[in-house]
Amino acid sequence: MVHHIKTDTQIVVKDKVKTQAQKPPRYKVLLLNDDFTPMDFVVSVLRMFFEKGYEEATFIMLQVHRKGVGVCGVYVYDVAEMKVSQVNEYSRRRGFPLQCTMEKE
């Protein structure tokens, strides 16, 4: 939309530009398979930190086990980073090498 504003000596034209707020980039939070972390621990992590139901958590855990990696969720950067940090710290404190990482979607 263009508005014309008339002053004494000139006409000033102002363009109104509609700007769309860009969605922030999203990041996949991933669990990586290892040979030591028990499957039930992985399921409990998915339920606790990613609010997955038992069936969905079991499905993701099996993806981690069979394919080497599973997607826990997709979040904005700050949330993804926090979840990665929480899961890694929680796992280490309990003596498991479970690794949680993130990558841009």
C-alpha positions as CSV (number, residue, x, y, z in Angstrom):
1,M,0.0,0.0,0.0
2,V,1.4,3.4,-0.9
3,H,0.6,6.6,1.0
4,H,1.2,10.0,-0.5
5,I,1.9,12.8,2.0
6,K,1.7,16.3,0.6
7,T,3.9,19.0,2.2
8,D,4.3,22.6,1.1
9,T,7.0,22.0,-1.5
10,Q,7.1,18.2,-2.1
11,I,5.2,15.0,-2.1
12,V,6.7,12.3,0.1
13,V,5.8,8.7,-0.9
14,K,6.0,6.1,1.8
15,D,5.8,2.4,1.0
16,K,4.3,0.1,3.5
17,V,6.0,-3.2,3.2
18,K,4.3,-6.1,4.8
19,T,6.9,-8.2,6.5
20,Q,6.3,-11.7,7.5
21,A,8.0,-12.9,10.6
22,Q,10.3,-15.7,9.6
23,K,10.0,-18.8,11.7
24,P,13.2,-19.5,13.6
25,P,15.2,-22.5,12.4
26,R,14.3,-25.8,14.0
27,Y,16.6,-28.5,15.3
28,K,16.1,-32.3,15.5
29,V,17.2,-33.7,18.9
30,L,18.7,-37.2,18.4
31,L,19.6,-40.1,20.5
32,L,22.6,-42.2,19.4
33,N,22.9,-46.0,19.9
34,D,25.6,-47.4,22.1
35,D,26.3,-51.0,23.4
36,F,25.9,-50.2,27.1
37,T,22.8,-48.2,27.8
38,P,19.8,-50.4,28.6
39,M,16.7,-50.1,26.4
40,D,14.4,-49.4,29.4
41,F,16.7,-46.4,30.4
42,V,16.3,-45.0,26.9
43,V,12.5,-45.4,27.1
44,S,12.5,-43.6,30.5
45,V,14.6,-40.7,29.1
46,L,12.2,-40.3,26.2
47,R,9.2,-40.3,28.5
48,M,10.8,-37.9,31.1
49,F,12.5,-35.3,28.8
50,F,10.4,-35.5,25.7
51,E,7.0,-36.3,27.2
52,K,6.5,-39.4,25.0
53,G,4.0,-42.0,25.8
54,Y,5.2,-45.6,26.5
55,E,4.4,-46.8,22.9
56,E,6.0,-43.9,21.1
57,A,9.1,-44.0,23.4
58,T,9.5,-47.7,22.7
59,F,9.2,-47.1,19.0
60,I,11.9,-44.4,19.1
61,M,14.1,-46.6,21.3
62,L,13.9,-49.4,18.8
63,Q,14.9,-47.0,16.0
64,V,17.9,-46.0,18.0
65,H,18.7,-49.7,18.6
66,R,18.2,-50.8,15.0
67,K,19.3,-47.8,13.0
68,G,21.8,-46.3,15.3
69,V,19.9,-43.0,15.8
70,G,16.4,-41.9,16.7
71,V,14.6,-38.5,16.5
72,C,13.2,-37.4,19.9
73,G,11.6,-34.2,18.7
74,V,12.1,-31.0,16.8
75,Y,12.5,-27.7,18.6
76,V,13.9,-24.2,18.3
77,Y,17.6,-23.9,19.0
78,D,17.4,-22.9,22.7
79,V,15.0,-25.7,23.6
80,A,16.9,-28.3,21.6
81,E,20.2,-27.3,23.2
82,M,18.6,-27.5,26.7
83,K,17.2,-30.9,26.1
84,V,20.5,-32.2,24.8
85,S,22.3,-30.9,27.8
86,Q,19.7,-32.3,30.3
87,V,19.7,-35.8,28.7
88,N,23.5,-36.0,28.5
89,E,23.9,-34.8,32.1
90,Y,21.2,-37.2,33.4
91,S,22.8,-40.1,31.6
92,R,26.3,-39.4,32.8
93,R,25.1,-39.1,36.4
94,R,23.5,-42.5,36.2
95,G,26.7,-44.0,34.6
96,F,25.4,-44.5,31.1
97,P,27.1,-43.3,27.9
98,L,23.8,-42.5,26.1
99,Q,24.5,-39.6,23.7
100,C,22.0,-36.9,22.8
101,T,22.8,-34.5,20.0
102,M,21.1,-32.0,17.7
103,E,21.2,-31.0,14.1
104,K,19.5,-28.4,12.0
105,E,16.3,-29.6,10.4
